[in-house]
Amino acid sequence: MKFGLLGRKLGHSYSPRIHSALGNTNYDLFEKEPSELANYFNDSDLQGTNITIPYKIHAMDYCEVIDDRARRIGCVNTMVRKDDKWHGYNTDYDGFLFTLEHAGISVKGKQCIILGDGASSQTVHIALEDLEASEIIHLSRHNPPFYNDVEQYYNTAQVIINCTPVGMYPHGPANLINVTQFTNLQGVVDLIYNPRRSVLLLQAEMMDIPHMDGLPFLVAQGVVAANHFQSESFGTAEIESILRDIREEKENIILIGMPGVGKTTVGEALGKKLNRPWIDIDKELEKEIGNVSDYISEHGEATFREKETEMLAKVGKETGQVISTGGGCVTVPKNFVHLRQNGRIYQLKTSIENLDTKGRVLSNGGLDRLRELEAIRTPMYESFAQTILNYERNLPQTMEEIITDFKSNIL
């Protein structure tokens, strides 16, 4: 007896992890070409399968029984063999409903914009209909209204759902529309889950609008699929438990603050304690450009900042790390996106007298220079950070504060 996920090119998938957490250790990934589908579904050992791109519609041809909701949507993403017949369901629908609830977003009586016109967008459309959205508008590249027509909805749209892969790892940051242009927005959902925070979600966060990525969608649909596979009644408790585990593993912990505040010391210690990779941005840069202070002296700070941003863009795409940044990374606004997309940012603070200035060209000039830097950069640090901590060289206490805050805010 076996179960699995069917797709053409799967790459990394959380699906085996989700089903293993629910007791199904016979779940695998199956990459198949279209010509191989018949043999796949005829395998008598296969008892249940999830389906992803590009087979959600084609899989219906192999279903002898199709759930009414899946038929309305026009595709299946879950199939289970019962009495030697394939039964088809759409658990993406359940995943989307959970995502809205998890985010605290209500769509009843609201104008909703769906970005994209693929299979996922149709699932979302049907769900929005059932939740009594007042109007559902699809923007796409293929049929009007197009993405360029979005301006006409700036004052009326209340909920936006991205059902496209635009901005997905490793091709971010990228976005189809600018959320900050909307004046009546009350919720944003992006079905992308890598990165955790797409540009759309970062804009919604900046506007203090309820928002959510696609990981709750993915986990919830998987848990509902497991109910079909295992004849169980898993629910919200299982979804949130799996979701928390994945969040904790994947979210980066990022340290910012004045040069010499202790980001390297704290970062290295956190990496060891949490058994995570520790990345020191300055050390990574030195592998490419040599000594940072020498490079700044020779090429200028502006050129160095360009190199630093390239490194932050590269490192920030990855997950599950502790990252110690350079003191001036906050002077480049776009670095916020690179850092925040997959991480929670902590500013370390200490008194000017405690800063380590040895070998730091930008800290030369004594206390007056440091006070000048602090005055300029403090608003920048505060705009980047989700949490600000005083670090007075009590390493165990600071680490515990970071870990406690991290776990408390992981969902």
N, C-alpha and C positions, 0 to 999 in steps of 0.2 A: 504493500500500500504506500503510495507516494503522493505528495502534493507539491505545488510550486507556482512560480510566476512565469508566465509566457510573454515573451517579447522578441523583437528582432535584434536590438542592441541594448543590453540591459546595463552594463557597467556595474557601478555600486548600487546596491539596493538594501533598504532597511527591512524588507519584507521577511527574509528568513529570521531576522532578529525578533521581529514582532511575533511571529508564529511560534518560535522557540520559547519565548517568554510565556506563552499560553499553553505550553506543553506539547507542541507539535514539532518534533525534531526531524521529521521526514519531509521537510520543506526545502526545495532547491530552486535554483534559477535555470530556466530553459530558454536559450536563444535559438530561435527557429526561423528559417526562411519560409516564405509563403507556400512553397511546394512541399514543406514538411508538416503542415498543419494536420492533414488527414491522419497521418501516422501517429502524430502526437495525441490526438483526441481518441484514436482507436486503441491506445495502450491500455490494456485492461488493468494494469497496476495503478494507473493514475486515477485517483478518487476525487481530487479537487484541484482547481487551478484558479489563480488570479490572472488577469489579462491586462496588459498595458500596450502602449503605442507600438505598432500600428494596427493591432488586431482586435480592438474592442468591438468594431462593427462586424468584421469577418467572422468572429467567433460565434455570432448568432446563428450562422448557417449550420453549426454543429450542435445546436441546442434543440432538443425535442420538446422541452417545456421552457417557456420564458415567462418570468415574473411580469405582472402587468406594469409595474413601475418601470422596469427595464425596457419593456416594449414601448412605453410612452417616450422614454428618453432616446431610444434608438440604438442602444449599445449595451453590452454586458462587460463587467470587469471581474465577475466571480462566477465560476461554474462548479457544480458538484454532481457527482454521479449518484443517482438514486434509482434503485431497481433497474440498473443497467441502462439508464437514460440520463442524458446530460440536462441538468436544470440550470438556467441562466438567471443571474441577478445583477443588480447594479448597486454595490455598496458604496460607491463614490457619493451617491446621494446622501447616505447616512453620514459619511465623512464631512460633507459640506455643512450639514445641519449642526453637527457637533462643533465645527469650527466657528460658526456664527455664535453659538451659545457660549463657547469658551472665550470668545472675544467680547461678549456682551453687546453684540450688534443685532439690532432689530431691523427687519426689512419691510414689515407690514405697512402698507400704505405709502411706501417710499419709491422714488424714482431710482432705479438701479442701472448702472452701466456695467456691461460685461465686455472685457477686452478679449477679443479672439472669437473664432467661430468653429473650433474643433470639437471633439467628442466631450471634453471636460466642460466646455461652455454650454453644451446642450444639457448636460446633467445639472449644472448650476441654474440654467434657465427654468427647467421643470421644478426644481426645488423652490426657486423664487416665486413661481406661479402658485405653488402649493402654500407658500407662506404669505400669500396675498400682497406681494409687491404691487404698487400702483402702476408702474410702467417699467418695462425691461428693454433696454437698448443695447444692441451689439455694435461695437466699433471693430472694424477689421480692415485688412488690406484688400480684401477681395470684393466686398459688397458694401454699398452705402448703408448708413453713414460710415465714412472712413475715419481713421485716426486724426486726420487733419481737420475734421469737422467737429472736433471735441469742444471748441470754443462756445458753441451754442448751448452747451450744457453746464457751463461754468457756474451759473447762478441757480440751477435747478437740481442737479444730480446730488443724491444724498448718500448713496453707497456705490463703491467701485470694487469690482472683482476682476483681477487679472488671471486669465486662463491661458496665457501664452507663455512660452519659455524665455521671453526677452528678459535679460538680466540674470539668467541662470548660470551657475558655475560651469565653466571658468570664464564666461564671457561678460561678466559684470565689471563695474557697475554700468547699467544701461536701463533706460526706461522709455516707454511709448508715449506717455503723457506726463504733464507736470501737475501733480496733485495740489500744489500750493496755489494754483489759479482758481480753485473751487471755493465758493463762498458759503455753501450750505451743506458741506460734507459731514456725514455722521459715522462713517465706517469705511475701512479699506481692507480688503482681503487679497493676498497674493498667493496663489497656489504653489508658487516656487518655495522650496524649503532649503535650498542651498544656493545662495547664502540665506541665513536666517532672516536678515533684514535687507530686502531689496531697496532700490532707490525709492520706489513708491511707499514702502513702509517707513523708511527713514523720514520722508517728507510728512507722512501722517503722524509719526512720533513727534516731529518738530511742531506740528500744529495741535498736538494733544488730542488727536482723534483716535478712537478705538481702532485697532488694527491687528492683523494676525497673518502669519505666514502659513505655508502649506503642510507643516509637519503634523499638526493636530488632524488635518484632513487625512493624511496618509495613515497615521496610526489608527484613527477611528474606523476608517474603511477596512483596514486589515483585521481589526478586532471583530467587526461585524461579519467579515468573511469567515473568520475562525469559528464563529457560531454556526455557520452553515456547514463547515468542514467537520466539526467535532460534535455537533448537536449540543452545544453548550449555551449558556446565557451570560456571557461576559458583557460587561457594561462600562459605565463611566469610571469606576475604580480602576479597572485594568487599563483603560485608555490612559488615564492620568499617570499611573505608575510607570508605564512604558515611556510615555512622553517625557516625564521627569528624568528618567534614566538617560535617555538620548540627549536631552538638553544639557544635563550636567556634564556628560562626556564631551560634547561638541563645542560648547560655548567657550570662547577664548577669555582669558583674564588678562587685561591690558593695563599697564602702569605708565602714567604720565606724571610730569612734574619738573621742577626746576633742575638744571644741571647740578649733579652732586647730591641730590636729595636722598638717594638710596634705592633707586629703581632697580639697579643691577643686583644689589644685595637681596632685596625682598623678592625679586623675580626668580633668582636662582634658588632661593630657599623654598619658595612656593612650588616651583617645578619639581623639586626633590620630594617634598611632602606629599604632593598630589600625584606623583608619578606621571608627570606631563612633560612634553618637550618644552624647554625654555629657550626662547629666542631673544637675544639681545641685538637690537637693530644696529647699534653702532658697531658691534663686533662683526655682524654680517656685512656691513658696509666696508669695514676694514679689509675683508677678504677680497674686495673688488677694487678699492681705491687707496688702500694703505691707511696710514694714520689719519684720523678724522681732522684733528687740529691742523696738521700739516697741509691737508687737502684744502681746508677752508682758507688758510693763509695764502696758498698758491693760486687757487682758482676762484675764491670769493664765496661768501655764504649762499648767494642765490644759486650758483651752480651746484653746491652741495645739497641744497634743499631739493633740487630736481632729482638727484640721485637717491635721496632719502625717500621721496615720494614713490619712486619706482620700487624701492625695496618694500615699503609699507603696502603698496598695491599687491605685490607678490605674496608677502607673508600673510596679509590680512584675508586673503581668499581661503586660506587653510583653517582648520578647526582643531579644537582640543589642546590649545597651546597656552603657555604663559608668555607674554610679550613685554619686554622692557624697552621703552622707546627713548629716543633722544630728547633732550629738554626742549628743543625748538620745533618739534614736529607740529605743534599746534599753531605755528605761524602760517601754515599753509592750510586754508579751510577745507580743501577737498580731501585732506588726510583723514578727516572725521569719517567720511564714508568708508574709506579703506579699513579703518579700525573698528568702527561700530557695526559693520555689516555682519560680523560673526562674533562680536565680543562685548563684554561689559567693561567699561573704562573707569579706572580708579586713579584719582589724583592724590599723590603723596605730598604733604606739606610739612615744612619744618622752618625754624627760624633761620634767617639769613646767616647768622654766625655758625650754624651747624653744617652749612653746605660745603661739600668737598670740591675745591676749585683746582686741584692739582692736574696739570696737563690739559686744561680746558681753555682753549683760546678765547672763546666767547665770554668766559667768566673773568678774564683778566681785567684789572682796574680796581680791585678791592671792593669794599662794601658798598661804595657809592654806585659802582657799575652793577653790582648784584641787585641793589634796590631799584635801580632803573629797569633792569630786566624783569624783576618781579612785578613792578607796576604795569609794565606793558603786557606781560604774559598771563598774569593772574586771571583777567576776564576770559582769555582764550582757554586756559586750563578748565575753568569753570564751565565754559560752554561745551567742552568735549566730555567732561566727566559725568557719570551717573552717580558716583559716590566720591566724597572728599574725605580723606583721612589724615589726621596729624600723625607724623612719624617722628618720634623722638628717640630713635635708635633702640626701641623695645621691639625687637624682631618677632618674638613669639606672639606678643599681643597684637601687633599689626597683622600678622598672618591670620590669626584667629578671627579678627574683625573682617578681613577680606573674605575668608571662607564662609563665615556666617552670613554676611551680606549676599554673597554669590548664591548660596543655596536658597536663601529667602526670596530671591528675585528671579529664579531660574525659569519659571513658567511665564 
